[in-house]
Amino acid sequence: MKAVIPAAGFGTRFLPATKAQPKEMLPVFDKPTIQYVIEEAVASGIDDILIVTGKNKRSIEDHFDKSFELEYTLKQAGKTKYLKQVQDITDLADICYIRQKEQKGLGDAIYCAKKHVGDEPFAVMLGDTITKGKTPCTKQLIDIYNKYEASAISLEKVPQEKVERYGIIKGEEIETDVYQIDELVEKPPVDQAPSNLAIMGRYVLTPDIFDKIKETGAGVGGEIQLTDALAKLDKIYGNTFEGKTYDIGNRLEWLKTSIEFAMDDEESKNDLISYMKDIIASN
């Protein structure tokens, strides 16, 4: 199975930090966001990845490319730990790139992958969403696809006041944490939302999604919405992820995520706790 990572957006919610820096390259603790996404793909058994980029996204390609000068410098300095880290990034997976020539929405970004994907099921992993769990989120969706032979998307229950930020589904729970989806709505008003089950940035899709995208006109925000194309599929399933999803598309969530990931690092944890206690005490 191949993975497609849309990473062509302007990152307007993160300005001015994203004026010349892709939001997918903003570090969460000690790694760029998109590296966590690719590591999840690899942990799910995927090593053929297409990243859909746009203008000012060249640093994504540079990050996963080989850096001869840096590797030579680290080797000469005897910094073998850092050398291994740099080489491991390059060796993560086979990564290809294509540009979305116009900002026409997530649906259009996925359509850019049509030739690369071919007539196969594939994963879609948003480049500004990180997941953490015992079983990788994408692997859970692959398992559902294999069981039901249909597209599957990751879901999460969100507070009622936040439903208008997400694509929302209506469906029937057919087994624990698995829903057969009857309806999908992109960013509905709270009083019109069919549930509080939100689509959370991970998908395993059958190749007929490309025909559905082609049939889909502009939706919310004047863009071609992937949610609208998903609603046209004959069968689609949802899975409430056994883990945690981090949407780092805005500054506060990015900061919270970075702190939480730093707390998982034994070298940083105690100093960070002490620092935060001092900050809280002084305020």
LOBAKOL-170106 format. One record per residue: residue in three letters; x, y, z of N, C-alpha, C in turn. Coordinates in steps of 0.001 Angstrom, whole numbers. Each point is the difference from the previous one (the first is absolute). Layout:
   resn       npx       npy       npz      capx      capy      capz       cpx       cpy       cpz
    ala         X         Y         Z         X         Y         Z         X         Y         Z
...
END
This chain:
   resn       npx       npy       npz      capx      capy      capz       cpx       cpy       cpz
    met       841     -1195         0      -841      1195         0       877      1246         0
    lys      -445      1017      -738       701      1271       -63      -688      1010       913
    ala       741      1039       354      -569      1074       812       154      1320      -736
    val     -1019       846       118        18      1348      -556       -97       975      1161
    ile       926       953        54         9       998      1065      -198      1375      -631
    pro     -1194       580       144      -220      1355      -512       735      1011       885
    ala       849       813      -622       779       984       761       161      1270      -825
    ala     -1088       433      -643        88      1126      -930      -643      1279       534
    gly      -626       -67      1168      -736      1155       512       900      1159       405
    phe      -595      1169       114       765      1204       351       320        81      1491
    gly      -733      -713       841       236        83      1442      -370      1357       565
    thr     -1126       555      -466      -369      1361       394      -277       140      1498
    arg      -459     -1079       636      -287        89      1440      1276       139       821
    phe      1159      -202      -650      1278        36       708       859      1202      -387
    leu      -554       912      -803       765      1183      -358       332       826      1243
    pro      1159       668        50       986       145     -1069      1033     -1112       -78
    ala       -65      -994       902      1027     -1048        21        87      -761     -1324
    thr     -1144       -87      -716       -40      -799     -1220       105       834     -1277
    lys       433      1251       116       139       832     -1198       998      -617      -979
    ala      1121      -506       502       999      -634      -856       341     -1412       454
    gln      -638      -444      1082       284     -1321       582     -1261      -854       -55
    pro        31     -1174      -625     -1193      -851       -24      -441      -382      1406
    lys     -1304        18       242      -477      -377      1332       366     -1448       308
    glu       112      -836     -1044       355     -1412       201      1432      -169       504
    met       826      1062      -151      1382       -63       457       200       652      1365
    leu     -1063       551       580       129       547      1348       295     -1136       969
    pro      1007       164       862       372     -1102       888     -1000      -210      1126
    val      -311     -1254       255      -721      -395      1203      1041      -687       880
    phe       395       706      1039      1136      -345       853      1279       -62      -838
    asp       411     -1185      -470      1308       -89      -655       -62      -495     -1449
    lys     -1196       -68      -579      -119      -467     -1384     -1051       819      -738
    pro       181       204     -1310     -1058       659      -771     -1282      -829        26
    thr     -1129       675       -31     -1287      -685        54      -113     -1107     -1039
    ile       408       286     -1233      -196      -960     -1080       856     -1255       185
    gln      1076        99       768       802     -1197       257      -772     -1000       858
    tyr      -765       501       973      -850      -892       791     -1006      -725      -909
    val      -540       728      -978      -993      -585      -913       621     -1115      -817
    ile      1194       235      -525       665     -1013      -816       420     -1193       861
    glu       421       254      1218       335     -1110       903     -1228      -860       282
    glu     -1171       619       108     -1235      -765       178      -287      -863     -1227
    ala       211       561     -1186      -207      -770     -1232       899     -1228       -17
    val      1256       200       319       961     -1112         5      -386     -1043      1048
    ala      -415       463      1180      -429      -925      1059     -1262      -760      -388
    ser      -752       529      -976     -1213      -662      -487       286      -933     -1173
    gly      1281      -115      -378       386      -900     -1081        61       653     -1367
    ile        19      1338       -53        13       739     -1265      1379       623      -197
    asp       601      -231     -1178      1295       622      -272        44       718     -1350
    asp     -1164       150      -649      -106       739     -1261      -919      1193       260
    ile       591      1197        53      -726      1186       463        95      1118     -1034
    leu     -1135       605      -284       -57      1176      -869      -426      1200       838
    ile       810      1039         0      -345      1228       696      -444      1024     -1037
    val     -1209       518       182      -542      1031      -891       374      1353       595
    thr       866       732      -692       528      1245       538      -505      1199      -810
    gly       464      1170       385      -328      1232      -699      1189       940        76
    lys      -234      1256      -312      1067       990        36       557       147      1415
    asn      1304       245       101       699       196      1280        17     -1252       870
    lys       -63     -1187      -625        24     -1246       770      1292      -789      -233
    arg       991       624      -620      1226      -706      -371       727      -591      1213
    ser      -151       635      1152       705      -496      1192      -464     -1399       396
    ile     -1229      -380      -377      -463     -1366       275       858      -991      -771
    glu       231       287     -1285       833      -878      -814      1421       -52       547
    asp       538      1159       377      1369        48       516       139      -818      1288
    his     -1035        25       840        85      -709      1283       166     -1501      -199
    phe      -698      -562      -978        59     -1454      -202      1046      -421     -1034
    asp       701       978      -561      1056      -297      -963      1311      -268       735
    lys       958      -556      -723      1314      -239       575       767      1314        68
    ser       734       216      1096       792      1213       174      1476      -395       160
    phe       708       -53     -1109      1381      -502         7       899       854       880
    glu      -128      1323      -130       879       885       773      -235      -147      1496
    leu     -1267       -36       419      -314      -155      1422       486     -1341       523
    glu      -244     -1073      -755       423     -1326       434      1524       -75       119
    tyr       707       585      -957      1476         7        43       496       746      1236
    thr      -618      1172       264       412       815      1152      -227      -745      1311
    leu     -1151      -648       120      -297      -757      1226       944     -1187       169
    lys       298      -651     -1120       901     -1161        51      1402       421       419
    gln       493      1099      -579      1342       498       340        81       430      1455
    ala     -1119       511       533       -22       463      1393      -257     -1141       984
    gly      -238     -1202      -507      -254     -1148       868     -1357        32       676
    lys      -930       777      -578     -1345       112       586      -909     -1070      -604
    thr       280     -1249       402      -669     -1144      -626     -1495       -61       307
    lys      -399       476      1174     -1429        -5       358      -793       887      -963
    tyr       507      1215      -223      -690       923      -902        77      -483     -1447
    leu      1125      -599      -369       153      -539     -1356     -1056     -1060      -280
    lys      -211      -893       967     -1000     -1055      -184     -1401       590      -128
    gln      -295      1024       811     -1311       630       -80      -243       582     -1390
    val       994       664      -553      -127       617     -1324      -161     -1069     -1072
    gln       791     -1061        83       -84     -1071     -1001     -1312      -756        92
    asp      -509      -188      1204     -1278      -708       178     -1155       758      -665
    ile        47      1332        40     -1043       800      -647       -14      -261     -1498
    thr      1182       -31      -608       111      -232     -1443      -496     -1387      -383
    asp       219      -977       883      -309     -1400      -317     -1406      -424       418
    leu      -830       931       474     -1318      -370       520      -866      -724     -1024
    ala       -75       540     -1224      -930      -537      -998       377       536     -1376
    asp      -648      -545     -1039       117       570     -1344     -1014      1133      -103
    ile       486      1223      -156      -878      1169        12        87       721     -1340
    cys     -1166       218      -592      -111       770     -1237      -798      1270       276
    tyr        86       943      -925      -664      1291       197      -716       423     -1275
    ile     -1133       671       172      -704       631     -1103      -595      1297       517
    arg       -78      1011      -859      -545      1286       428     -1472       133      -364
    gln      -763       504       947     -1366       437      -288       120      1419      -551
    lys      -322       170     -1252       291      1262      -678      -888      1144       469
    glu     -1224      -312       432      -907      1020       523      -577      -484      1327
    gln      -265       947       909      -587      -342      1289     -1511      -184      -178
    lys      -402     -1229      -346     -1419      -245      -267      -625      -972       995
    gly       674      -240      1122      -588      -825      1042       632     -1368       141
    leu      -364      -670      1095       567     -1313       306      -376     -1038     -1053
    gly     -1235        51      -485      -407      -950     -1027       882        92     -1232
    asp       269      1224      -431       860       203     -1169      1428      -468       267
    ala       496       238      1220      1356      -457       351       104     -1521      -114
    ile     -1027      -711       464        -2     -1456      -109       -55      -426     -1465
    tyr      -749       723      -804      -126      -340     -1422      1353        96      -710
    cys       890       848       489      1339       108      -574       775     -1316        86
    ala      -421      -889       895       713     -1270       210      -513     -1128      -893
    lys      -963       275      -848      -685     -1050      -769       968      -876      -790
    lys       910       601      -743       923      -785      -822       961      -819       859
    his       440       567      1109       944      -721       870      -669     -1196       672
    val     -1236       187       423      -711     -1056       729      -436     -1120      -934
    gly      -525       375     -1183      -508     -1014      -909     -1286      -626       509
    asp      -214     -1254      -331     -1247      -687       333       158      -828      1273
    glu       434       661      1071       256      -696      1264      -607       792      1157
    pro      -332      -667      1086      -364       749      1217      1234       739       510
    phe      -212      1102       699      1128       787       485      -401       741      1269
    ala      1004       389       761      -233       768      1224       168      1481      -284
    val      -780       816       695       177      1456         3       271       420      1431
    met      1069       758       194       415       408      1339       276      1503       -27
    leu      -818       774       686       188      1446       -24      1328       373       652
    gly       710       921      -658      1348       340       440        71       875      1229
    asp     -1154       471       507         8       827      1217      -738      -680      1145
    thr      -114     -1323       -82      -664      -771      1053       913     -1144       433
    ile       214      -105      1296       827     -1070       571      -895      -913       814
    thr       242     -1300       -58      -735      -935       844       979      -795       858
    lys      -488      -436      1143       830      -796       903      -862     -1080       627
    gly       398     -1248      -122      -763     -1099       576       782     -1293       -65
    lys      -485     -1014       703       673     -1303        30       101      -588     -1401
    thr     -1106        43      -749        -8      -388     -1409      -130      1263      -826
    pro       878       210      -992       -93      1234      -795     -1392       194      -586
    cys      -448      1243       -22     -1337       319      -485      -217      -528     -1417
    thr       964       217      -878      -143      -452     -1387       -64     -1514       -91
    lys       742      -695       856       -49     -1471         5     -1391      -486       404
    gln      -645       678       952     -1362      -367       389      -949       131     -1190
    leu       173      1054      -791      -858       193     -1170       278     -1041     -1080
    ile      1261      -366      -163       344     -1060      -963      -687     -1306       397
    asp        -8      -293      1297      -654     -1225       480     -1501        23      -297
    ile      -630      1168       167     -1439       119      -294      -240      -151     -1502
    tyr       865       618      -812      -130      -161     -1457        94     -1483      -380
    asn       963      -701       562       180     -1422      -326     -1202      -835       428
    lys      -645       393      1087     -1146      -756       500     -1258       264      -823
    tyr      -255      1260      -339     -1266       365      -647       151       312     -1495
    glu      1244        54      -482       283       288     -1415      -679      1288      -450
    ala       160      1029       798      -583      1305      -300       846      1078       668
    ser      -193      1241      -440       738      1125       567      -277       136      1500
    ala       999       488       718      -129       181      1448       661      1310       402
    ile      -604       695       961       534      1284       454        65        23      1526
    ser       937       783       512       169       102      1443      -962      1038       576
    leu      -579      -318      1148      -978       869       651       420       298      1431
    glu      -509      1115       506       204       327      1408     -1206       799       494
    lys      -459      -312      1197     -1094       782       582       547      1343       467
    val      -662      1082      -449       452      1338       364     -1106       711       785
    pro       343      1000       815     -1036       768       703      -968       627      -993
    gln     -1250       103       404     -1046       489      -893       338      1359      -605
    glu       633       857       788       287      1354      -492      1108        19     -1054
    lys       689     -1141      -212      1080       -43      -997      -380      -715     -1289
    val     -1231      -511       -95      -347      -812     -1175        84       795     -1295
    glu      -225      1316        69         7       795     -1235      1405       192      -569
    arg      1018      -522       690      1374        93      -515       377     -1209      -860
    tyr      -828     -1046        15       394     -1272      -596     -1049      -538      -969
    gly       423     -1012      -762      -969      -825      -693      -633      -926      1031
    ile     -1326      -140       -39      -734      -765      1014      -779     -1118      -687
    ile       -94     -1156       691      -681     -1146      -603     -1268      -368       775
    lys      -874      -693      -704     -1145      -660       614       120     -1466      -368
    gly      -129      -901       975       146     -1413      -308      -450      -892      1123
    glu        77     -1294      -269      -402     -1019       971      1226      -780       456
    glu       157      -154      1309      1118      -773       539      -286     -1482      -207
    ile       801      -645      -858      -242     -1407      -346       885      -957       782
    glu      1042       518       583       808      -726       975       715      1050       826
    thr       665      -400      1067       632       977       886       924       928      -772
    asp      -298      1296        57       802      1062      -608       -52        37     -1527
    val      -849      -808      -623       -99       -12     -1465     -1418       388      -411
    tyr      -100       985      -913     -1293       513      -446      -171      -207     -1504
    gln     -1198      -425      -383      -368        55     -1408      -603      1377      -233
    ile       623       773      -879      -361      1412      -152     -1106       178     -1026
    asp     -1004       771       382     -1130       300      -885        68      1414      -566
    glu       652       898       716        -2      1408      -411      1280       676       469
    leu       539       895      -844      1157       813       364      -307      1446      -359
    val       306       908       922      -262      1419      -221      1249       785       370
    glu       432       894      -891      1190       806       267      -357      1239       809
    lys       579       125      1195      -123      1171       866     -1448       498       149
    pro      -877      -861       528     -1397       419       145      -183       940      1185
    pro     -1006       884       -46      -354       773      1201      -365      -968      1131
    val       252       400      1229      -211      -884      1147     -1411      -580        19
    asp      -992       830      -295     -1379      -465        98      -424      -890     -1170
    gln       880      -157     -1006      -316      -859     -1132       927     -1219       -90
    ala       914      -133       938       956     -1113       -33      -695     -1321       332
    pro       224     -1051      -796      -663     -1277       244       565      -771      1201
    ser      1176       400       488       612      -649      1176      1159       879       445
    asn       786      -505       943      1240       690       355      1209      -856      -356
    leu      -182      -909      -966      1103      -848      -473       690       705     -1167
    ala      1227       450       235       717       807      -977      1050      -830      -738
    ile       198       337     -1267      1047      -622      -813      1332       619       409
    met      1000      -855       291      1197       508       662      1312      -242      -751
    gly        -2       134     -1320      1274       134      -710       692     -1269      -439
    arg      -670     -1160        96       563     -1256      -500     -1083      -748      -770
    tyr       374      -520     -1178      -946      -662      -889       700     -1174      -689
    val      -755     -1056      -280       422     -1016      -966     -1111       -55     -1039
    leu       347       300     -1244     -1009       229     -1029       158      -954     -1172
    thr     -1122      -384      -573         0      -782     -1232       209       952     -1174
    pro       569      -485     -1110       354       909     -1099     -1191       661      -687
    asp     -1213      -501       218     -1158       672      -602      -249      1380       604
    ile       730       346      1053      -135      1344       570       396      1064     -1026
    phe       906      -350      -928       427       988      -994     -1153       401      -919
    asp      -834      -968      -388     -1185       324      -812      -966       873       788
    lys      -145      -292      1298      -913       777       840       506      1441       176
    ile      1313       159       119       560      1351       109      -248       776     -1286
    lys       188      -685     -1128      -200       649     -1301     -1442       488      -164
    glu      -946      -736       615     -1420       363       -92      -393      1099       989
    thr       898       321       921      -337       892      1114       344      1448      -334
    gly      -957       881       162       240      1421      -211       513       667      1258
    ala       205      1300       -85       477       761      1155     -1024       -58      1127
    gly       496      -152      1221      -870       -71      1169       318      1111       981
    val        76      -357      1286       288       981      1049      1311       723      -319
    gly       -19      1335       103      1191       789      -264       349       130     -1467
    gly      -901      -456      -883       273        58     -1426      1037     -1006      -467
    glu       288     -1010       826      1014     -1008      -322      -645     -1353      -271
    ile       753      -878      -671      -461     -1369      -238       294      -801      1269
    gln     -1042      -305       744       143      -636      1306        34     -1524      -141
    leu       997      -619       626        86     -1458       -22     -1229      -620       644
    thr      -509       622      1056     -1190      -525       685     -1175      -146      -964
    asp      -191       972      -888     -1096       -62      -965       177     -1172      -964
    ala      1244      -287      -376       267     -1145      -882      -201     -1317       743
    leu       404       -54      1257      -182     -1217       802     -1481      -356       115
    ala      -837      1025        89     -1447      -224       144      -596      -700     -1219
    lys       696        19     -1123      -496      -625     -1221       382     -1482      -112
    leu       871      -474       884       416     -1402       -55     -1156      -924       373
    asp       -27     -1183      -605     -1069      -958       281        71      -514      1436
    lys      1225      -249       467       190      -494      1370      1193       698       617
    ile      -148       365      1256      1123       583       729      -188      -251      1495
    tyr      1100      -292       667       -32      -324      1425       848       999       777
    gly      -334       161      1260       754       883       881       492      -746      1217
    asn      1138       432       507       580      -637      1178       393      1061      1012
    thr      -561       -93      1216       447       903      1056      1355      -511       490
    phe      1007       800      -209      1396      -389       203       296      -351      1451
    glu       649     -1159       185       440      -419      1335      1347       662       284
    gly       -36      1248       322      1214       767       238      -372      1467        67
    lys       937       873      -335      -249      1436        79       428       679     -1292
    thr      -813       957      -443       291       763     -1200       355      1430       376
    tyr      1047       523      -644       448      1362       269      -114       812     -1285
    asp      -893       978        -6      -147       902     -1139       859      1224       274
    ile      1159        82      -667       909      1105       310      -180      1156      -989
    gly     -1189       103      -565      -281      1039      -976      -158      1390       591
    asn       -46       112      1329       -38      1337       608      1038        87      1114
    arg       349      1208       381      1149       229       880      -135      -643      1367
    leu     -1176       106       612      -162      -533      1349        99     -1523        12
    glu      -659      -649      -955        61     -1461       -48      1418      -474      -299
    trp       712       719      -857      1395      -332      -291       850        87      1269
    leu      -200      1062       779       775       191      1229      -305     -1096      1012
    lys     -1284      -325       176      -387     -1066       935       624     -1336      -414
    thr       -43      -282     -1304       541     -1259      -498      1499       -78       239
    ser       696      1090      -261      1448        16       196       358      -241      1465
    ile      -751       611       904       244      -216      1432      -260     -1454       378
    glu     -1109      -547      -502      -341     -1384       334      1054      -976      -507
    phe       508       234     -1218      1024      -882      -545      1321       167       747
    ala       291      1213       458      1201       219       799       -83      -748      1326
    met     -1226      -136       527      -190      -725      1257       270     -1497      -156
    asp        -1      -491     -1237       324     -1408      -250      1501      -238       -62
    asp       784      1081       -10      1451      -105      -104       627        53      1387
    glu       649     -1078       381       530       -97      1362      1060      1055       296
    glu       758       419     -1020      1038      1004       223      -586      1381       261
    ser     -1196       259      -516      -593      1338        96     -1083       111      1065
    lys      -616     -1131       337     -1226         6       801       142       764      1318
    asn       968      -348       824       109       587      1340       299      1496       -59
    asp       913       386      -890       317      1426      -132     -1212       780      -488
    leu      -773      -597      -901     -1182       674      -528     -1057       181      1082
    ile      -209     -1032       815      -966        94      1099       409      1101       974
    ser      1285        24       332       501      1023       924      -187      1397      -582
    tyr       293       143     -1269      -143      1297      -664     -1465       457       -14
    met      -907      -905      -322     -1417       359       -68      -538       364      1378
    lys       470      -692      1038      -418       342      1362       443      1414       352
    asp      1228       360      -391       515      1350       281      -823      1053      -754
    ile      -324      -299     -1258      -782       942      -818     -1386       216       613
    ile      -632     -1119       416     -1346        92       585        43       765      1322
    ala      1022      -283       803       123       684      1292       193      1504      -158
    ser       717       398     -1047       293      1423      -202     -1168       753      -638
    asn     -1043      -765      -411     -1168       651      -596     -1227      -142       888
END
